[in-house]
Amino acid sequence: MLKILALDHVVLRVNDAQRSLAFYCDLLGCKLERRVEEAGLIQLRAGSALIDLVPLDGPLGRAGGAPPAKEGRNMDHLCLRVEPFDEAAIRERLDSAGIDAGETARRYGAEGFGPSIYIEDPDGNVIELKGPPERSS
């Protein structure tokens, strides 16, 4: 049996690489780790994991078929663990960027129950911003 240690990476097919870089790096704080131009791959550091962006006009993107859209996504959502989870500051940052945020709710994740907010990236991929787990009493 395999032992899963952590999420390694998620690959997203994107319509506009610059718009997605602005969203994931400038808004959410990921760091550009590397580009593989010949493959059409942009890798972003998200804590201990990677978010790979595959522009639709590159070799990998063209191989994936139709573009991501509301009628058919590449995935349901990805979850980014954030800390500190300052709801007011997060909402202010998202609002100033024109990002509509869903309700903050108690949801279950890898570390247990804790607060989270759902948003969408520029291609309609759903992103969950997850706070720390509740402390056990």
N, C-alpha and C positions, 0 to 999 in steps of 0.2 A: 504494500500500500504506500502511496505517496504521502508525504507530510507537507502540507501547504504552510509556508511561513508568513507570507504577506502578498498583497497585490503588487505585481511587478510593473505592469504597464497596461494602458488602455490605448487603442488606436481609433482615432476619429477621422472620418473622411470629411473634409471641409470645402466649402465653396470658395472662400476668400482667405488665403493664408494670412495676410496682413491684419485683417479684421479679427481673425481667431487669435493671432499673436497678441494683439492689443487686449483682447478679452482675458486670455489666460495669463499673460505676463503682467500687463499694466494694471488690470483690475484685480485679478485674483492672486498675483504674486508669484506665479511660476517663473522659473528661470530658463532661458534658452540654453540647452545643453549642447546640442550639435545639429548640424544639417547634413543630410546625405542627398545632395542635389541630383545625382544620377538616378536615384530611386524615387525622388519626390517625397522626401521624408523630413519632417522637422520634429526633433525630440525636445520636450520640455521637462525639467525637473519639477516634481511636485512632492516635496518631502523625500521619502525613501523610494518613491515610485516615479514612473515616467508617464507623461501623456504624449503620445505620438500624434502629430497632425499630418494627414495625407491630403494635400491639395488635389482636387478632382482633375486638374489639368496636367498632373504629373503621371509617370508610369504606374505607380501603385494605385493612384486615384482612378485612372481610366480603367484599370483592371477590375474595379469593384462594381461596375454597373451604374445604375441610376444614382443621382445625387441624393443626399439626405434631405428629407422634407417631412412635413407634418403627416402626410399620408403613409410614410414608410421610413422609419428610423433605422439607423445602424445598430442601436441598442436601446434599452429602456432608460437607464441613467448611470452616471458614475458618481461616486461619493468621495468628497474631499474632506478629510478630517482637519478642522481648523482650530487653532488655539492662539490667543484667547477667543472665546466665543462671546464677544460683546455685541449683542443683538442690535442695539441702537447704532453703534459705529458701522456694523456690517450693512445695515439698512440704509444708512446715510450714504455710504460709499456706492452701493448699488443704485440708489435713487439718483445720485449725481451723475451716474453713467447712463441713466435712462433704462436701467434694468428693472423689470417688474419682479418682485420677490413674492413668493407664496407665504402662507402663514408659517409661523414658527410652531413646531409641534414636537412632541416627545415621540421619538422613533428609535427603533432597534437597529444597531449596527455591530460591527466587529468587536467593539468594546462594551457592548450592552446598550441600555436605553440612555438617551440624551437628546438635547435639543437639535433641531435641524431646520433648514430652510431650503426650499427648492427654487431654482432659477433655470433659465435657458441660456445657452450660448448663442452666438450669432447664427448658427445653422439649425437651431431648434433642438439640439441635444440637451437633455435634462441633466442638470448638475445639482447634487445635494451637498450643501455646506453643513457639515456635522460637527457639533461641539463635543466637549468632553463627556464621558459617561457619568451618570449619577453616582454619587457616593453611596455605598451600602451602609445601612445603619445598624 
